[in-house]
Amino acid sequence: MHDSHLHHNEKHLKSSDLLTDIVIGMSDGLTVPFALAAGLSGAVSNTGLITIAGIAEIAAGSIAMGLGGYLAGKTEQDHYNSELAKEYDEIETKTDVEEQEIRDIFRNWGFSKQLQDQAVEEITKDKDRWADFMMKHELGIDKPDPKRARKSAFNIGVSYIFGGLVPLSPYFFIATAFGALKVSVGVTLICLFIFGYFKSKLTGVNPLIGGLKVMFIGAAAAGTAFLIAKLIGAR
């Protein structure tokens, strides 16, 4: 007799730094160049000009977004190092307080007084392990990947480029701006829906609603840019 009733497959989403970076880069990459191309299509008929402006925006946007990811990663690393240094200092200067904080943690977990004392004795034998324990369980801060800043910059920047090329690509092959815009709208809205659908599925949100929401935001941004360009050009 199998004891399969004692086991089950747990389906929990484990957040990935790579996934987070791709979502950040792709969402802006699909939306911003789309709105720019739509706005320019409402003002000029030269697809060459739109293409040049679009490529320039993608280049600048990918660098700016990548730099933002890099700075966020560095800030996370600096914050961790700063708090870790404080923990080492408190272990040296406030030993009794830090030992009591270990007891408090294990007491909150339901451990007996005897187990609390044993845990304190074991953890405090090694100051590095002690500091790591306090960082994770007192402050709730996990040690970040030291290469996180560079990885984040690259992942976000590349994702932005791939996302930005989707709405811009029709302008490479279609001579008229309005004709390219129609193709761009169709392709980009489909991509936005697919992107929003799978992003929502991964995060546990209703995928259909998530896909429609992302698609609506992109359509609203592009439509607004197009109308403003048309209104200004009509004057």
NUGUTI-252132 format. One record per residue (C-alpha): residue in three letters; y, x, z. Coordinates in steps of 0.2 Angstrom, whole numbers, always signed. Each point is the difference from the previous one (the first is absolute). Layout:
(pt "ALA"; (Y; X; Z))
...
***
This chain:
(pt "MET"; (+0; +0; +0))
(pt "HIS"; (+17; +7; -5))
(pt "ASP"; (+14; +0; +12))
(pt "SER"; (+13; -3; -14))
(pt "HIS"; (+8; -13; +11))
(pt "LEU"; (+5; +14; +12))
(pt "HIS"; (+10; +8; -14))
(pt "HIS"; (+14; -5; -12))
(pt "ASN"; (+11; +8; -12))
(pt "GLU"; (+18; +1; +6))
(pt "LYS"; (+13; -2; -14))
(pt "HIS"; (+16; +8; +7))
(pt "LEU"; (+13; +7; -11))
(pt "LYS"; (+3; +19; +5))
(pt "SER"; (+18; +4; -5))
(pt "SER"; (+1; +14; -12))
(pt "ASP"; (+15; +11; -1))
(pt "LEU"; (-4; +2; -19))
(pt "LEU"; (+0; -19; -2))
(pt "THR"; (+16; -2; +9))
(pt "ASP"; (+8; +13; -11))
(pt "ILE"; (-6; -8; -16))
(pt "VAL"; (+6; -17; +6))
(pt "ILE"; (+18; +7; +4))
(pt "GLY"; (+1; +9; -17))
(pt "MET"; (-8; -13; -11))
(pt "SER"; (+10; -14; +7))
(pt "ASP"; (+17; +8; -3))
(pt "GLY"; (-6; +8; -16))
(pt "LEU"; (-5; -17; -8))
(pt "THR"; (+16; -9; +6))
(pt "VAL"; (+15; +12; -1))
(pt "PRO"; (-2; +6; -18))
(pt "PHE"; (-5; -17; -5))
(pt "ALA"; (+16; -7; +6))
(pt "LEU"; (+10; +15; -8))
(pt "ALA"; (-8; -3; -17))
(pt "ALA"; (+3; -19; +1))
(pt "GLY"; (+18; +3; +5))
(pt "LEU"; (+3; +12; -14))
(pt "SER"; (-9; -12; -12))
(pt "GLY"; (+13; -13; +4))
(pt "ALA"; (+14; +12; -4))
(pt "VAL"; (-6; +11; -15))
(pt "SER"; (-11; -1; -15))
(pt "ASN"; (-4; +18; -1))
(pt "THR"; (-18; +3; +7))
(pt "GLY"; (+3; +19; -1))
(pt "LEU"; (+14; -1; +13))
(pt "ILE"; (-11; -11; +11))
(pt "THR"; (-14; +12; -2))
(pt "ILE"; (+10; +15; +5))
(pt "ALA"; (+8; -10; +15))
(pt "GLY"; (-17; -6; +5))
(pt "ILE"; (-8; +18; +0))
(pt "ALA"; (+15; +7; +9))
(pt "GLU"; (-2; -14; +14))
(pt "ILE"; (-18; +3; +1))
(pt "ALA"; (+3; +19; +3))
(pt "ALA"; (+13; -3; +12))
(pt "GLY"; (-9; -14; +9))
(pt "SER"; (-16; +10; +2))
(pt "ILE"; (+9; +15; +7))
(pt "ALA"; (+10; -11; +12))
(pt "MET"; (-15; -10; +6))
(pt "GLY"; (-11; +16; +1))
(pt "LEU"; (+14; +8; +10))
(pt "GLY"; (+0; -15; +12))
(pt "GLY"; (-19; +1; +2))
(pt "TYR"; (+2; +19; +4))
(pt "LEU"; (+13; -3; +13))
(pt "ALA"; (-9; -14; +8))
(pt "GLY"; (-16; +11; +1))
(pt "LYS"; (+10; +15; +7))
(pt "THR"; (+9; -12; +13))
(pt "GLU"; (-17; -6; +6))
(pt "GLN"; (-6; +18; +2))
(pt "ASP"; (+15; +6; +9))
(pt "HIS"; (-1; -16; +12))
(pt "TYR"; (-18; +4; +4))
(pt "ASN"; (+4; +19; +3))
(pt "SER"; (+15; -5; +11))
(pt "GLU"; (-10; -12; +11))
(pt "LEU"; (-15; +12; +1))
(pt "ALA"; (+12; +13; +7))
(pt "LYS"; (+6; -12; +13))
(pt "GLU"; (-18; -4; +5))
(pt "TYR"; (-4; +19; +2))
(pt "ASP"; (+15; +1; +11))
(pt "GLU"; (-4; -15; +10))
(pt "ILE"; (-18; +7; +3))
(pt "GLU"; (+7; +16; +7))
(pt "THR"; (+14; -8; +10))
(pt "LYS"; (-6; -17; +5))
(pt "THR"; (-18; +3; +1))
(pt "ASP"; (-4; -14; +13))
(pt "VAL"; (+10; -13; -10))
(pt "GLU"; (-10; +4; -15))
(pt "GLU"; (-16; -1; +9))
(pt "GLN"; (+4; -17; +7))
(pt "GLU"; (+5; -5; -18))
(pt "ILE"; (-18; +4; -5))
(pt "ARG"; (-7; -10; +14))
(pt "ASP"; (+11; -15; -5))
(pt "ILE"; (-6; +1; -18))
(pt "PHE"; (-18; -1; +6))
(pt "ARG"; (+3; -13; +13))
(pt "ASN"; (+8; -11; -13))
(pt "TRP"; (-16; +3; -10))
(pt "GLY"; (-10; -7; +14))
(pt "PHE"; (-7; +16; +7))
(pt "SER"; (-5; +2; +18))
(pt "LYS"; (+9; +11; +12))
(pt "GLN"; (-14; +13; -1))
(pt "LEU"; (+0; +1; -19))
(pt "GLN"; (+19; +1; +0))
(pt "ASP"; (-1; +16; +11))
(pt "GLN"; (-14; +7; -11))
(pt "ALA"; (+10; -3; -16))
(pt "VAL"; (+16; +8; +8))
(pt "GLU"; (-11; +15; +5))
(pt "GLU"; (-8; +2; -17))
(pt "ILE"; (+16; -3; -10))
(pt "THR"; (+11; +12; +10))
(pt "LYS"; (-11; +15; -2))
(pt "ASP"; (+7; +3; -17))
(pt "LYS"; (+19; -2; -2))
(pt "ASP"; (-1; -2; -19))
(pt "ARG"; (-12; -14; +2))
(pt "TRP"; (+10; -7; +14))
(pt "ALA"; (+16; +0; -11))
(pt "ASP"; (-9; -8; -15))
(pt "PHE"; (-7; -13; +11))
(pt "MET"; (+17; -5; +7))
(pt "MET"; (+8; +0; -17))
(pt "LYS"; (-13; -12; -7))
(pt "HIS"; (-4; -11; +15))
(pt "GLU"; (+17; +0; +10))
(pt "LEU"; (+12; +1; -14))
(pt "GLY"; (-11; -7; -14))
(pt "ILE"; (+5; +14; -12))
(pt "ASP"; (-14; +7; -11))
(pt "LYS"; (+1; +18; -7))
(pt "PRO"; (+8; -1; -18))
(pt "ASP"; (-7; +9; -14))
(pt "PRO"; (+10; +16; -2))
(pt "LYS"; (+0; -2; -19))
(pt "ARG"; (+5; -18; +1))
(pt "ALA"; (+18; +3; -5))
(pt "ARG"; (-5; +9; -16))
(pt "LYS"; (-14; -12; -4))
(pt "SER"; (+12; -15; +3))
(pt "ALA"; (+13; +7; -11))
(pt "PHE"; (-12; +3; -15))
(pt "ASN"; (-9; -17; +2))
(pt "ILE"; (+16; -10; +1))
(pt "GLY"; (+8; +9; -14))
(pt "VAL"; (-15; -1; -12))
(pt "SER"; (-3; -19; +4))
(pt "TYR"; (+19; -3; -3))
(pt "ILE"; (-2; +8; -17))
(pt "PHE"; (-15; -9; -5))
(pt "GLY"; (+7; -17; +6))
(pt "GLY"; (+17; +4; -9))
(pt "LEU"; (-9; +3; -17))
(pt "VAL"; (-7; -17; -1))
(pt "PRO"; (+16; -10; -3))
(pt "LEU"; (+8; +14; -10))
(pt "SER"; (-15; +3; -12))
(pt "PRO"; (+4; -14; -12))
(pt "TYR"; (+17; +7; -4))
(pt "PHE"; (-9; +16; -7))
(pt "PHE"; (-8; -11; -14))
(pt "ILE"; (+11; -15; -3))
(pt "ALA"; (+16; +2; -10))
(pt "THR"; (+10; -14; +8))
(pt "ALA"; (+5; -1; +18))
(pt "PHE"; (-3; -18; +2))
(pt "GLY"; (-17; +1; -9))
(pt "ALA"; (-5; +14; +12))
(pt "LEU"; (+7; -9; +15))
(pt "LYS"; (-12; -15; -4))
(pt "VAL"; (-15; +11; -1))
(pt "SER"; (+6; +10; +16))
(pt "VAL"; (+2; -17; +10))
(pt "GLY"; (-17; -5; -5))
(pt "VAL"; (-9; +16; +4))
(pt "THR"; (+10; +4; +16))
(pt "LEU"; (-2; -17; +7))
(pt "ILE"; (-19; +1; -2))
(pt "CYS"; (-1; +17; +8))
(pt "LEU"; (+11; -6; +14))
(pt "PHE"; (-11; -14; +3))
(pt "ILE"; (-16; +11; -1))
(pt "PHE"; (+8; +12; +12))
(pt "GLY"; (+6; -13; +12))
(pt "TYR"; (-17; -8; -1))
(pt "PHE"; (-10; +15; +5))
(pt "LYS"; (+13; +7; +13))
(pt "SER"; (-2; -17; +9))
(pt "LYS"; (-19; +0; -1))
(pt "LEU"; (+0; +17; +8))
(pt "THR"; (+12; -5; +14))
(pt "GLY"; (-9; -17; +3))
(pt "VAL"; (+14; -11; -7))
(pt "ASN"; (-4; -14; -12))
(pt "PRO"; (-1; +9; -16))
(pt "LEU"; (+6; -14; -11))
(pt "ILE"; (+16; -3; +10))
(pt "GLY"; (+2; +19; +2))
(pt "GLY"; (-1; +3; -19))
(pt "LEU"; (+12; -14; -4))
(pt "LYS"; (+12; +6; +13))
(pt "VAL"; (+1; +18; -7))
(pt "MET"; (+1; -7; -18))
(pt "PHE"; (+14; -12; +5))
(pt "ILE"; (+10; +14; +8))
(pt "GLY"; (-1; +11; -16))
(pt "ALA"; (+4; -15; -11))
(pt "ALA"; (+15; -4; +11))
(pt "ALA"; (+7; +18; +0))
(pt "ALA"; (-2; +2; -19))
(pt "GLY"; (+7; -17; -4))
(pt "THR"; (+15; +3; +11))
(pt "ALA"; (+3; +16; -8))
(pt "PHE"; (-1; -7; -17))
(pt "LEU"; (+12; -15; +4))
(pt "ILE"; (+13; +12; +8))
(pt "ALA"; (-1; +11; -16))
(pt "LYS"; (+2; -15; -11))
(pt "LEU"; (+15; -7; +10))
(pt "ILE"; (+9; +17; +0))
(pt "GLY"; (-4; +3; -19))
(pt "ALA"; (+7; -17; -4))
(pt "ARG"; (+17; +4; +7))
***
